[in-house]
Amino acid sequence: MTPPRSELVLNHVPEAVDIPIGMTHSVPGTLALPPHPVGLVLFAHGSGSSRLSPRNRYVADRLFDANLGWLLFDLLTDRESRSRDNVFDIPLLAERLQLATEWAAEYPATRDLVPGYFGASTGAAAALMAADGTTRVRAVVSRGGRPDLAGEWLRRVTVPTLLIVGGADPTVLELNARVLALLGGIRELIVVPRATHLFQEPGTLERVAEEAAGWFSHYLPLGAQHPQPGVTAVGA
């Protein structure tokens, strides 16, 4: 059972924002910032999902409790999302994530915050590809992701990356284990026992949120000290 939301979250009203993706188009988003955020986490949802994803929103609210701001937004316009080609176009999704990062760097309420990416399913590949295209992003977390879809870009990623996979999701677990060996820099794979691909089992999504909050809280604050790159850890 999902634990009750904290008083901090209940007393905060998220802000509706529009992310420009061209001269005449934008995608809707939702921004939430605690009183003194130590970083900003941008979410990249998976195929068939949107900024309204209840799982990502649950994780976002837990990040808020950890004093992290968050931005949930649609990677595609309504028209674009009707095409399956667009839904699985990783470079396009990564470009949209980079545009959102650029927007956050100019938006008054977020321009001083260090960004990180949280990717789910295909969004994990987009997050890793986008992270290689900017020096501002300091951390990436993947939930049940398909980072393997980033292909040759994986070897170029040096940002600290946490891969979280369900222990009862063997195919995705095997793919993530391979990706772990390809990534540069700091990386870690955490296996959540009994969790399937969507982390629907009791307590499993809570574990995801806890691990993500810990990762971002460690790597996003300005002046944070990081271990030497190349460290690989596998947890359960």
N, C-alpha and C positions, 0 to 999 in steps of 0.2 A: 504494500500500500504506500502511495506517495505521501511523504510527511507533509504537515501543514506548512504553508508559506510563512515566512517570518514577518514580524511586524514591520521591519524595515522595508520589505518589498511591498507590503500591503499599503504603506503610506506613500509610495512613490507612483507617480503617473507617468508612464512612458510617453515619449514624444513621437508623433508621426512625422516622418521626413520623406523627402523625395531625393533620390540619387540620380544625378544627370548621367546619361550614357551616350550622349550625342548632342548635337545642336538643338534638336527639337524633341527628344524623348527622355524619359526618366522612368525609374522603377520605384515602387513604394518601399518604405522601410520603417522600422520602429527602433528608436534609440532610448536607452535607459542609462542614467548615470547616478551613482550614489553620491553623497555629499562631497567626498574627497577620493575620487577614483585613482587607483594606482596603475591603471592601464585600460585599454579598450579592446574587446574581443569581437571580431567580425565573424559572422556565421556564414558558412557555405553549405547550403542544404543539398540533399541528394536528389536523384531523379524522381520525378513525380511528387516532389514536396514543394514547400514554399516557406515564406517568412512566418507562416502560421503553424508550422510544425510543432505539435505539442511536446515532442521529446526535446527538440532544441530549445523551446521556450522554458521547459523545466530546467535544463542545464543552465540556460541564461540566468534564470532567477537565482539559482544557487551561486553562480558567479557574482551576481549582484550582492549577495550576502557576504561574499569574500572581498567586497570593496572593489569589484571590477565592473567597469561599464560594459555595455554590449550593444551591438547593432545587428539586428535581424532584417534582411531585405531580400526581395525577389531578384534572382540573378537574371531572369528573362522577363520580357513584357508578356502580357496575356497572349498576344498573337504569336510571339516566338515560341512560347511554351507548348503550343499545339503541335509543333514539329518534333518528332522523336530525334531527328538529327541534331537539333539544337540542344535538346536535353542531355545528349551524350557528347556534345562538342566541348571537350575539356579546355582547349585554348580559348574558346569564347567565354566560358564560365570563369576562367582565370582572369581574363581581361576585365570582366565585370567586377570581379573582386578587387582588382587593382584600381579601377575607377572609383569604387567605394572607399578604398583606402586613401586615394588622393582627395576625395571629397572630405573625409574626416580630418585630413591634415589641414584643410582650409576652414572648416566649420569652427566658429568661435568656441563652442563648448567642448570640442574634442581635439583641437589642433595641437595641444601640448601633451596629449596622451600617447604613450607608446602602444602600437597596435599588435595584436596577435590574431591568428586564424583558428577557428574551430570548424572542421569539415566532417561531414557525414556522407557515407556511401561515395558517389561520384564527386561530391563536393570536396572530399579529402584530396583527390588528385588535383582539382582546381586550386585548392589552397596551397599545395606544395609547389605547383607551377607558378602561381602568383607570388609566392614568397621569394622565389628566385629572381623575380623581376623588380624587387624593391629592397632597399637597404633599411627601411623603417621597421619592418616586421621582425619581431624578436622571438616569437614562439609559435608553434603549430601543434594542434591536438586533432587527432583523427578518431572518430567513433564508428566502429564497424565499417571502416572506410575501404575504398578501392584505390589506394594510393598507387597501385601498380599501373593504373591507367595513365599516369603521368609519364610513363615510358622513359625515354632517355633523359628527361629532365631530372629524374631522381638523383643521378650522380652529381648534379650541380647544386643540390640543396644542402646548405650548411646550417640553416636555422635550427635551433633545438626543437626536436620533433618527438611527440609522444603518440604512439599508436596503441589504441585501446580496442581489443577484440574479444568477442564472446568465446568462452571455452567450448560451447556447443555449436560453433559456427566454423566447422573444420576447413572448408574451402577458403574462406576469407582469412582465417588464421594462417594457413599455409602461404597465401599470397603476401600477407603482411610480414611474415617471417623472412620471405625473400627480399622484400623492400627494405627491411631493416639493415640487411647486409649491403645494400646499395647506397644508402644515404650517407652523406658526409656529416661531420660535426657530431653534436650531442644527439643521441637518439635512444629511445626506450620503448619496449613493447610490454604492455600489461595485458594479461589474459584474465578476464573476469569469469570465474567458475560458473558453470550452469547457464550462462547467458547465451541466448540465440542472437540472430543477426540484429533484431530490433530492440534488444535489451528489455523485453517485456516481463521477464521473470522478477519476482519480488526482490527488491534491494539492488538489482543490477544497474539500473539507471542512476540510482543514488551513488553507486560506486564510481560510475563514469564521471558524474558531476564533481565528486570529491577529488578524484585524480586530476581532472582538468583544472579545477580551482587551484590545486597545489602547484601544478605546472606553470600556469600563468602568473600566479602570485610570486613565484620564484624568479621567472625570467623577464617579466614585463616592467617592473618598477625601475625607474631610472637609477643608475648607479649600482644595480644588482651585480654581485660577483658570481661568475659562472665557472664551473670546472673546465678543465682543458677539453677541447673538442676531440671526438673520436671515442668517447665513452659509450659503450653499449651495455644495456641491462635488460634482462627479461624477467618479469615478475609474474606472479599468479595470485 
